[in-house]
Amino acid sequence: MAVIVDTNVAMVAQGLARQADQTCVDACIDRLTELTSLGGVVVDEGDEIVGEYVRRLSHAGKPGVGRAFAKWAWDNRFNPQRVTRVRITAINHRGWRRYREFPDEPALMGFDPTDQKFVAVAIASRENPSILNAVDSDWWNHQAALNAAGVNIEFLCPQHAPPPR
């Protein structure tokens, strides 16, 4: 099954998220190991997602599963057996939406603009991929509105859900 990997999953697997407990780290490591073995990752054609992986998990530093995933994603981004590339359309104006594919839904106005690319790819993809999240609370806070827009989120670390508002 195809998935989109939010960068926080690789950050947790790399040990770069202090708030993540060991159960969360292990869940992220297991899922990224599975993906690098089997494939099934969905990214954008413009390499915004893969570029973020590489920037946040540079090749320098301590080896780990997060960095290995970033390198794998970079190396396999043109391999259709491993990675699906989806076209998304940037909106070049000062509004709150950054991509045409991102839902024009008032309930999502507070959603992190830097994470809109993941949602845009999920909506634009024909594979209906879920978005993997580890510890980013924004996904929890906007889950209902995202689900209503047809976006599925897979929470690898439900123990880190923020308290209800």
Backbone as a printed PyTorch tensor [residue, N CA C, xyz], in Angstrom:
tensor([[[  0.8400,  -1.1820,   0.0000],
         [  0.0000,   0.0000,   0.0000],
         [  0.8870,   1.2480,   0.0000]],

        [[  0.5740,   2.1780,  -0.8460],
         [  1.3630,   3.3970,  -0.9870],
         [  1.1300,   4.3470,   0.1920]],

        [[  2.2030,   5.0180,   0.6010],
         [  2.1250,   5.9950,   1.6900],
         [  2.9880,   7.2120,   1.3690]],

        [[  2.6540,   8.2910,   2.0360],
         [  3.4540,   9.5150,   2.0240],
         [  4.0770,   9.6100,   3.4070]],

        [[  5.3490,   9.8870,   3.4730],
         [  6.0520,   9.9210,   4.7620],
         [  6.3350,  11.3580,   5.1440]],

        [[  5.6790,  11.8290,   6.2120],
         [  6.0210,  13.1530,   6.7390],
         [  7.4490,  13.0610,   7.2750]],

        [[  8.1840,  14.1250,   7.0950],
         [  9.5940,  14.1600,   7.4960],
         [  9.7820,  13.8420,   8.9690]],

        [[  8.7860,  14.1430,   9.8140],
         [  8.9460,  13.8820,  11.2450],
         [  9.1100,  12.3970,  11.5400]],

        [[  8.6230,  11.5290,  10.6650],
         [  8.7970,  10.0840,  10.8640],
         [ 10.2820,   9.7260,  10.7520]],

        [[ 10.9450,  10.2400,   9.7420],
         [ 12.3780,   9.9750,   9.5780],
         [ 13.1880,  10.6420,  10.6870]],

        [[ 12.7570,  11.8210,  11.1210],
         [ 13.4570,  12.5140,  12.2170],
         [ 13.3900,  11.6790,  13.5000]],

        [[ 12.2170,  11.1200,  13.7780],
         [ 12.0630,  10.2690,  14.9620],
         [ 12.9390,   9.0280,  14.8210]],

        [[ 12.8930,   8.3790,  13.6620],
         [ 13.7000,   7.1700,  13.4450],
         [ 15.1850,   7.4570,  13.6110]],

        [[ 15.5920,   8.6770,  13.2890],
         [ 16.9960,   9.0750,  13.4030],
         [ 17.3690,   9.4620,  14.8310]],

        [[ 16.3810,   9.5670,  15.7190],
         [ 16.6420,   9.9740,  17.1030],
         [ 16.7290,  11.4790,  17.2670]],

        [[ 16.1160,  12.2320,  16.3510],
         [ 16.2050,  13.6920,  16.3820],
         [ 14.9460,  14.3570,  16.9140]],

        [[ 14.0920,  13.6060,  17.5710],
         [ 12.8750,  14.1640,  18.1710],
         [ 12.8370,  13.7410,  19.6360]],

        [[ 13.2580,  14.6310,  20.4920],
         [ 13.3740,  14.2950,  21.9210],
         [ 12.0580,  13.8860,  22.5600]],

        [[ 10.9310,  14.3740,  22.0200],
         [  9.6450,  14.0630,  22.6280],
         [  9.1720,  12.6400,  22.3320]],

        [[  9.8120,  11.9580,  21.4110],
         [  9.3920,  10.6090,  21.0330],
         [  9.9440,   9.5710,  21.9960]],

        [[  9.0580,   8.7110,  22.4860],
         [  9.5160,   7.6250,  23.3550],
         [ 10.0730,   6.4810,  22.4970]],

        [[ 10.6490,   5.4780,  23.1570],
         [ 11.2970,   4.3880,  22.4180],
         [ 10.3080,   3.5870,  21.5900]],

        [[  9.0820,   3.4360,  22.0650],
         [  8.0590,   2.7320,  21.2850],
         [  7.8020,   3.4450,  19.9720]],

        [[  7.7680,   4.7670,  20.0150],
         [  7.5660,   5.5840,  18.8180],
         [  8.7650,   5.4490,  17.8740]],

        [[  9.9660,   5.5490,  18.4230],
         [ 11.1760,   5.4050,  17.6080],
         [ 11.1690,   4.0500,  16.9100]],

        [[ 10.8570,   3.0080,  17.6560],
         [ 10.8360,   1.6590,  17.0770],
         [  9.7900,   1.5350,  15.9740]],

        [[  8.6110,   2.1270,  16.1710],
         [  7.5540,   2.0690,  15.1550],
         [  8.0050,   2.7690,  13.8740]],

        [[  8.6720,   3.8970,  14.0200],
         [  9.1560,   4.6320,  12.8450],
         [ 10.2640,   3.8710,  12.1310]],

        [[ 11.1760,   3.3050,  12.9010],
         [ 12.2550,   2.5060,  12.3150],
         [ 11.6700,   1.3250,  11.5380]],

        [[ 10.7140,   0.6200,  12.1580],
         [ 10.1160,  -0.5470,  11.5090],
         [  9.4370,  -0.1670,  10.1980]],

        [[  8.6850,   0.9330,  10.2080],
         [  7.9490,   1.3100,   8.9980],
         [  8.8950,   1.7750,   7.8900]],

        [[  9.9050,   2.5720,   8.2470],
         [ 10.8530,   3.0250,   7.2210],
         [ 11.6760,   1.8710,   6.6730]],

        [[ 12.0290,   0.9270,   7.5080],
         [ 12.7610,  -0.2620,   7.0590],
         [ 11.9150,  -1.0610,   6.0770]],

        [[ 10.6340,  -1.2030,   6.3780],
         [  9.7040,  -1.8950,   5.4780],
         [  9.6090,  -1.1620,   4.1400]],

        [[  9.4780,   0.1640,   4.1890],
         [  9.3390,   0.9330,   2.9540],
         [ 10.5990,   0.8740,   2.0920]],

        [[ 11.7660,   0.9470,   2.7050],
         [ 12.9950,   0.8880,   1.9080],
         [ 13.2120,  -0.5060,   1.3270]],

        [[ 12.6080,  -1.4980,   1.9360],
         [ 12.7120,  -2.8550,   1.4290],
         [ 11.7030,  -3.1190,   0.3050]],

        [[ 10.4760,  -2.6490,   0.4890],
         [  9.3980,  -2.9790,  -0.4410],
         [  9.0200,  -1.8510,  -1.3960]],

        [[  9.3320,  -0.6220,  -1.0300],
         [  8.8780,   0.5200,  -1.8230],
         [  7.4720,   0.9080,  -1.4300]],

        [[  6.8600,   1.7620,  -2.2530],
         [  5.4970,   2.1790,  -1.9720],
         [  5.3880,   3.5960,  -1.4460]],

        [[  6.4130,   4.4150,  -1.6560],
         [  6.4190,   5.7980,  -1.1870],
         [  5.9170,   6.7050,  -2.3040]],

        [[  5.1160,   7.7020,  -1.9400],
         [  4.5900,   8.6770,  -2.8910],
         [  5.1760,  10.0400,  -2.5500]],

        [[  5.7030,  10.7230,  -3.5700],
         [  6.3090,  12.0500,  -3.4010],
         [  5.8260,  12.9580,  -4.5330]],

        [[  6.2240,  14.2150,  -4.4970],
         [  5.8580,  15.1470,  -5.5590],
         [  6.9190,  15.1440,  -6.6570]],

        [[  6.5010,  15.4880,  -7.8640],
         [  7.4150,  15.5380,  -9.0140],
         [  8.4840,  16.6150,  -8.8740]],

        [[  8.1930,  17.6670,  -8.1340],
         [  9.1370,  18.7680,  -7.9900],
         [ 10.1900,  18.5550,  -6.9150]],

        [[ 10.1910,  17.4060,  -6.2880],
         [ 11.1650,  17.0310,  -5.2520],
         [ 11.1190,  17.9070,  -4.0040]],

        [[  9.9850,  18.5350,  -3.7340],
         [  9.8770,  19.2970,  -2.4870],
         [  9.9630,  18.3750,  -1.2750]],

        [[  9.2850,  17.2390,  -1.3400],
         [  9.2920,  16.3070,  -0.2120],
         [ 10.6650,  15.6730,  -0.0390]],

        [[ 11.2000,  15.1070,  -1.1050],
         [ 12.5130,  14.4590,  -1.0080],
         [ 13.5830,  15.4910,  -0.6510]],

        [[ 13.4760,  16.6880,  -1.1900],
         [ 14.4100,  17.7550,  -0.8390],
         [ 14.3660,  18.0840,   0.6430]],

        [[ 13.1660,  18.0710,   1.2130],
         [ 13.0520,  18.3110,   2.6560],
         [ 13.7040,  17.1830,   3.4530]],

        [[ 13.5020,  15.9510,   3.0170],
         [ 14.1690,  14.8250,   3.6890],
         [ 15.6830,  15.0590,   3.7240]],

        [[ 16.2370,  15.3880,   2.5810],
         [ 17.6910,  15.5430,   2.4740],
         [ 18.1680,  16.7370,   3.2980]],

        [[ 17.4420,  17.8430,   3.2510],
         [ 17.8440,  19.0270,   4.0470],
         [ 17.7950,  18.7410,   5.5430]],

        [[ 16.7400,  18.0960,   5.9900],
         [ 16.5560,  17.8730,   7.4260],
         [ 17.4010,  16.7170,   7.9450]],

        [[ 17.7500,  15.7980,   7.0610],
         [ 18.5060,  14.6040,   7.4570],
         [ 19.7310,  14.4840,   6.5640]],

        [[ 20.5720,  15.4890,   6.6150],
         [ 21.7220,  15.5370,   5.7110],
         [ 22.5310,  14.2470,   5.7830]],

        [[ 23.3020,  14.0410,   4.7360],
         [ 24.1160,  12.8300,   4.6650],
         [ 25.2520,  12.8490,   5.6810]],

        [[ 25.5590,  14.0250,   6.1990],
         [ 26.6040,  14.1220,   7.2240],
         [ 26.0040,  13.7410,   8.5760]],

        [[ 26.8180,  13.3330,   9.4770],
         [ 26.3400,  13.0030,  10.8140],
         [ 26.2560,  11.5140,  11.0310]],

        [[ 25.7250,  11.1830,  12.1890],
         [ 25.6300,   9.7920,  12.6200],
         [ 24.7140,   8.9850,  11.6880]],

        [[ 25.1670,   7.8180,  11.2370],
         [ 24.2990,   6.9750,  10.4220],
         [ 23.0700,   6.5490,  11.2250]],

        [[ 22.0060,   6.3030,  10.5580],
         [ 20.7830,   5.8560,  11.2160],
         [ 19.7000,   5.6000,  10.1850]],

        [[ 18.5790,   5.0810,  10.6410],
         [ 17.4950,   4.7060,   9.7410],
         [ 16.8760,   5.9380,   9.0770]],

        [[ 16.7560,   7.0440,   9.7920],
         [ 16.1970,   8.2610,   9.1960],
         [ 17.0470,   8.7690,   8.0450]],

        [[ 18.3420,   8.8440,   8.2610],
         [ 19.2470,   9.2860,   7.1890],
         [ 19.2860,   8.2780,   6.0430]],

        [[ 19.2400,   7.0030,   6.3760],
         [ 19.2210,   5.9760,   5.3330],
         [ 17.9480,   6.1000,   4.4920]],

        [[ 16.8210,   6.4090,   5.1290],
         [ 15.5790,   6.5930,   4.3800],
         [ 15.6850,   7.8050,   3.4500]],

        [[ 16.2350,   8.9070,   3.9420],
         [ 16.3920,  10.0990,   3.1080],
         [ 17.2460,   9.7840,   1.8820]],

        [[ 18.3310,   9.0680,   2.0880],
         [ 19.2060,   8.6930,   0.9660],
         [ 18.4750,   7.7490,   0.0190]],

        [[ 17.7510,   6.7800,   0.5690],
         [ 16.9870,   5.8410,  -0.2530],
         [ 15.9620,   6.5980,  -1.1050]],

        [[ 15.2350,   7.5300,  -0.4860],
         [ 14.2190,   8.3030,  -1.2130],
         [ 14.8670,   9.1020,  -2.3420]],

        [[ 16.0210,   9.7010,  -2.0600],
         [ 16.7320,  10.4710,  -3.0900],
         [ 17.1830,   9.5540,  -4.2340]],

        [[ 17.7910,   8.4330,  -3.8720],
         [ 18.3250,   7.5090,  -4.8730],
         [ 17.2270,   6.8350,  -5.6980]],

        [[ 16.0390,   6.6550,  -5.1180],
         [ 14.9630,   5.9190,  -5.7890],
         [ 13.8350,   6.8010,  -6.3120]],

        [[ 13.9970,   8.1100,  -6.2590],
         [ 12.8910,   9.0020,  -6.6150],
         [ 12.4530,   8.8630,  -8.0690]],

        [[ 13.2880,   8.3240,  -8.9250],
         [ 12.8990,   8.0940, -10.3220],
         [ 12.6760,   6.6140, -10.6330]],

        [[ 12.6160,   5.7830,  -9.6100],
         [ 12.3960,   4.3470,  -9.7840],
         [ 10.9050,   4.0560,  -9.5410]],

        [[ 10.1130,   3.8870, -10.5950],
         [  8.6680,   3.7100, -10.4180],
         [  8.2730,   2.4210,  -9.6980]],

        [[  9.1950,   1.4830,  -9.5520],
         [  8.8960,   0.2770,  -8.7700],
         [  8.9490,   0.5640,  -7.2710]],

        [[  9.5940,   1.6500,  -6.8900],
         [  9.7660,   1.9910,  -5.4730],
         [  9.0270,   3.2650,  -5.0620]],

        [[  9.0130,   4.2410,  -5.9540],
         [  8.4930,   5.5700,  -5.6190],
         [  7.5480,   6.0440,  -6.7210]],

        [[  6.4040,   6.5580,  -6.3170],
         [  5.4550,   7.1710,  -7.2470],
         [  5.5970,   8.6880,  -7.1310]],

        [[  5.7250,   9.3300,  -8.2810],
         [  5.8460,  10.7950,  -8.3300],
         [  4.5220,  11.3860,  -8.8050]],

        [[  4.0610,  12.4040,  -8.0870],
         [  2.7680,  13.0200,  -8.3600],
         [  2.9730,  14.5120,  -8.6010]],

        [[  2.2980,  15.0360,  -9.6160],
         [  2.3890,  16.4710,  -9.9070],
         [  1.4420,  17.2450,  -8.9820]],

        [[  1.9920,  18.2730,  -8.3280],
         [  1.1770,  19.2140,  -7.5590],
         [  1.4620,  20.6180,  -8.0900]],

        [[  0.5160,  21.5090,  -7.8780],
         [  0.5980,  22.8390,  -8.4650],
         [  0.7310,  23.8930,  -7.3830]],

        [[  1.8720,  24.5730,  -7.3510],
         [  2.0850,  25.6450,  -6.3820],
         [  1.2080,  26.8380,  -6.7380]],

        [[  0.7110,  27.4920,  -5.7020],
         [ -0.0550,  28.7320,  -5.8740],
         [  0.8750,  29.8650,  -5.4700]],

        [[  1.1140,  30.7650,  -6.3910],
         [  2.0640,  31.8490,  -6.1340],
         [  1.3500,  33.1530,  -5.7980]],

        [[  0.6910,  33.1570,  -4.6830],
         [  0.0910,  34.3920,  -4.1750],
         [  0.2030,  34.3790,  -2.6560]],

        [[ -0.2330,  35.4220,  -2.0270],
         [ -0.0330,  35.5640,  -0.5860],
         [ -1.1190,  34.9240,   0.2670]],

        [[ -1.9850,  34.1320,  -0.3100],
         [ -3.0210,  33.4620,   0.4590],
         [ -2.4400,  32.3860,   1.3650]],

        [[ -3.2800,  31.7590,   2.1390],
         [ -2.8310,  30.7530,   3.1050],
         [ -2.5780,  29.3930,   2.4640]],

        [[ -3.1810,  29.1320,   1.3060],
         [ -2.9540,  27.8610,   0.6150],
         [ -1.7310,  27.9770,  -0.2780]],

        [[ -0.8840,  26.9530,  -0.2350],
         [  0.3230,  26.9480,  -1.0620],
         [  0.1870,  26.1060,  -2.3240]],

        [[ -0.8220,  25.2280,  -2.3770],
         [ -0.9970,  24.3240,  -3.5170],
         [ -2.4610,  24.2820,  -3.9310]],

        [[ -2.6930,  24.2270,  -5.2280],
         [ -4.0510,  24.1620,  -5.7550],
         [ -4.7760,  22.9250,  -5.2190]],

        [[ -4.0570,  21.8310,  -5.0410],
         [ -4.6750,  20.5800,  -4.5880],
         [ -5.0340,  20.5920,  -3.1020]],

        [[ -4.4550,  21.5060,  -2.3400],
         [ -4.7590,  21.5730,  -0.9080],
         [ -6.1860,  22.0920,  -0.7310]],

        [[ -6.9800,  21.4670,   0.1340],
         [ -8.3820,  21.8630,   0.2650],
         [ -8.5520,  23.3320,   0.6670]],

        [[ -9.4630,  23.9910,  -0.0170],
         [ -9.8220,  25.3690,   0.3110],
         [-10.9100,  25.3120,   1.3730]],

        [[-10.4980,  24.9170,   2.5370],
         [-11.4060,  24.6470,   3.6510],
         [-10.9990,  25.5250,   4.8380]],

        [[-11.8890,  26.4070,   5.3190],
         [-11.5270,  27.2960,   6.4300],
         [-10.9800,  26.5660,   7.6660]],

        [[-11.4370,  25.3400,   7.9070],
         [-10.9430,  24.5880,   9.0710],
         [ -9.4640,  24.2390,   8.9470]],

        [[ -8.8970,  24.3620,   7.7410],
         [ -7.4810,  24.0300,   7.5250],
         [ -6.5990,  25.2710,   7.4120]],

        [[ -7.1570,  26.4410,   7.6470],
         [ -6.3670,  27.6710,   7.5180],
         [ -5.1650,  27.6960,   8.4670]],

        [[ -5.2700,  27.0550,   9.6100],
         [ -4.1730,  27.0370,  10.5720],
         [ -3.2070,  25.8850,  10.3970]],

        [[ -3.4310,  25.0560,   9.3870],
         [ -2.5590,  23.9100,   9.1570],
         [ -1.1900,  24.3990,   8.6930]],

        [[ -0.1480,  23.7670,   9.1810],
         [  1.2260,  24.1620,   8.8750],
         [  1.4560,  24.2510,   7.3640]],

        [[  1.7670,  25.4450,   6.8500],
         [  1.9830,  25.5980,   5.4060],
         [  3.0820,  24.6870,   4.8530]],

        [[  4.0950,  24.3890,   5.6650],
         [  5.1810,  23.5400,   5.1630],
         [  4.7590,  22.0820,   5.0120]],

        [[  3.6410,  21.7000,   5.6320],
         [  3.1320,  20.3310,   5.5000],
         [  2.0440,  20.2120,   4.4350]],

        [[  1.6550,  21.3270,   3.8360],
         [  0.6050,  21.2790,   2.8150],
         [  1.0080,  20.4350,   1.6140]],

        [[  2.3010,  20.3360,   1.3390],
         [  2.7530,  19.5420,   0.1880],
         [  2.3760,  18.0700,   0.3530]],

        [[  2.4180,  17.5570,   1.5720],
         [  2.0620,  16.1600,   1.8080],
         [  0.5760,  15.9300,   1.5050]],

        [[ -0.2550,  16.8610,   1.9460],
         [ -1.6960,  16.7740,   1.7080],
         [ -1.9870,  16.9110,   0.2140]],

        [[ -1.3300,  17.8600,  -0.4390],
         [ -1.5340,  18.0550,  -1.8780],
         [ -1.1950,  16.7880,  -2.6510]],

        [[ -0.1090,  16.1230,  -2.2890],
         [  0.2840,  14.8840,  -2.9610],
         [ -0.7550,  13.7940,  -2.6960]],

        [[ -1.2370,  13.6920,  -1.4620],
         [ -2.2420,  12.6740,  -1.1410],
         [ -3.4950,  12.8660,  -1.9810]],

        [[ -3.9320,  14.1010,  -2.1270],
         [ -5.1480,  14.3830,  -2.8910],
         [ -4.9200,  14.1850,  -4.3910]],

        [[ -3.7610,  14.5660,  -4.8810],
         [ -3.4670,  14.4520,  -6.3150],
         [ -3.1720,  13.0160,  -6.7480]],

        [[ -2.7650,  12.1760,  -5.8440],
         [ -2.3920,  10.8040,  -6.1880],
         [ -3.6130,   9.9470,  -6.5000]],

        [[ -3.4570,   9.0840,  -7.4620],
         [ -4.5190,   8.1230,  -7.7990],
         [ -4.4920,   6.9190,  -6.8630]],

        [[ -3.4340,   6.8150,  -6.0660],
         [ -3.2690,   5.6410,  -5.2000],
         [ -3.9450,   5.7900,  -3.8450]],

        [[ -4.5000,   6.9760,  -3.5520],
         [ -5.1420,   7.2550,  -2.2670],
         [ -4.2300,   6.8750,  -1.0880]],

        [[ -3.0060,   7.3840,  -1.0870],
         [ -2.0690,   7.0060,  -0.0280],
         [ -2.4040,   7.6610,   1.3080]],

        [[ -2.0760,   6.9620,   2.3720],
         [ -2.1540,   7.5530,   3.7090],
         [ -0.8870,   8.3700,   3.9340]],

        [[ -0.9760,   9.3140,   4.8510],
         [  0.1940,  10.0920,   5.2540],
         [  0.6350,   9.5540,   6.6040]],

        [[  1.9100,   9.1660,   6.7000],
         [  2.4540,   8.6780,   7.9730],
         [  2.8820,   9.8590,   8.8320]],

        [[  2.4920,   9.8430,  10.0980],
         [  2.8820,  10.8590,  11.0600],
         [  3.3860,  10.1680,  12.3210]],

        [[  4.3670,  10.7850,  12.9570],
         [  4.8790,  10.2600,  14.2290],
         [  4.4960,  11.1940,  15.3810]],

        [[  5.0780,  12.3850,  15.4180],
         [  4.9010,  13.2560,  16.5890],
         [  4.4400,  14.6740,  16.2620]],

        [[  4.0620,  14.9460,  15.0370],
         [  3.6240,  16.2840,  14.6580],
         [  2.1600,  16.4610,  15.0620]],

        [[  1.8990,  17.3200,  16.0280],
         [  0.5490,  17.4940,  16.5620],
         [ -0.4170,  18.1370,  15.5730]],

        [[  0.0860,  18.8430,  14.5780],
         [ -0.7860,  19.4920,  13.6040],
         [ -1.6750,  18.4810,  12.8830]],

        [[ -1.1530,  17.2910,  12.6370],
         [ -1.9400,  16.2550,  11.9780],
         [ -3.0980,  15.8260,  12.8700]],

        [[ -2.8570,  15.7230,  14.1530],
         [ -3.9280,  15.3850,  15.1000],
         [ -4.9440,  16.5240,  15.1570]],

        [[ -4.4430,  17.7460,  15.2710],
         [ -5.3280,  18.8990,  15.4460],
         [ -6.2400,  19.1410,  14.2440]],

        [[ -5.8280,  18.7150,  13.0670],
         [ -6.6100,  18.9330,  11.8530],
         [ -7.1330,  17.6280,  11.2450]],

        [[ -7.0940,  16.5640,  12.0160],
         [ -7.4710,  15.2520,  11.4970],
         [ -8.8930,  15.2280,  10.9370]],

        [[ -9.8470,  15.7830,  11.6260],
         [-11.2440,  15.7330,  11.1650],
         [-11.3980,  16.4400,   9.8210]],

        [[-10.8310,  17.6350,   9.6910],
         [-10.9420,  18.3890,   8.4350],
         [-10.1980,  17.6830,   7.3060]],

        [[ -9.0490,  17.0980,   7.6090],
         [ -8.2930,  16.3700,   6.5850],
         [ -9.0520,  15.1150,   6.1420]],

        [[ -9.5910,  14.3790,   7.1110],
         [-10.3820,  13.1950,   6.7740],
         [-11.5980,  13.5660,   5.9240]],

        [[-12.2530,  14.6850,   6.2580],
         [-13.4120,  15.1490,   5.4920],
         [-13.0230,  15.4730,   4.0470]],

        [[-11.7710,  15.8750,   3.8380],
         [-11.2650,  16.1830,   2.4910],
         [-10.7570,  14.9310,   1.7760]],

        [[-10.8690,  13.7690,   2.4190],
         [-10.4500,  12.5180,   1.7940],
         [ -9.0180,  12.1230,   2.0780]],

        [[ -8.3750,  12.7870,   3.0420],
         [ -6.9810,  12.5030,   3.3780],
         [ -6.9420,  11.5780,   4.5900]],

        [[ -6.2400,  10.4660,   4.4360],
         [ -6.0820,   9.5110,   5.5310],
         [ -4.7260,   9.6990,   6.1810]],

        [[ -4.6980,   9.6660,   7.4890],
         [ -3.4550,   9.8260,   8.2350],
         [ -3.2470,   8.5640,   9.0550]],

        [[ -2.0440,   8.0400,   8.9910],
         [ -1.6860,   6.8820,   9.8100],
         [ -0.7590,   7.3750,  10.9160]],

        [[ -1.2260,   7.2740,  12.1420],
         [ -0.4750,   7.7420,  13.2960],
         [  0.3680,   6.5920,  13.8390]],

        [[  1.6770,   6.6930,  13.6590],
         [  2.5840,   5.6360,  14.1250],
         [  2.7980,   5.6800,  15.6260]],

        [[  2.5360,   6.8320,  16.2320],
         [  2.8060,   7.0190,  17.6650],
         [  1.5860,   7.6300,  18.3550]],

        [[  0.4740,   6.8890,  18.4400],
         [ -0.7390,   7.4620,  19.0170],
         [ -0.5850,   7.8890,  20.4810]],

        [[  0.4070,   7.3500,  21.1500],
         [  0.6660,   7.7480,  22.5430],
         [  1.1090,   9.1990,  22.6490]],

        [[  1.4940,   9.8050,  21.5370],
         [  1.9340,  11.2050,  21.5390],
         [  0.8610,  12.1700,  21.0280]],

        [[ -0.3680,  11.6980,  20.9780],
         [ -1.4730,  12.5790,  20.5710],
         [ -1.5920,  13.7100,  21.5880]],

        [[ -1.8250,  14.9390,  21.1160],
         [ -2.0210,  16.0390,  22.0510],
         [ -3.3380,  15.8750,  22.7920]],

        [[ -3.4380,  16.4600,  23.9760],
         [ -4.7090,  16.3780,  24.6900],
         [ -5.8140,  17.0660,  23.8830]],

        [[ -7.0490,  16.5650,  23.9920],
         [ -8.1290,  17.2040,  23.2300],
         [ -8.2820,  18.6700,  23.6150]],

        [[ -8.6480,  19.4550,  22.6070],
         [ -8.8490,  20.8850,  22.8650],
         [-10.2110,  21.1600,  23.3980]]])
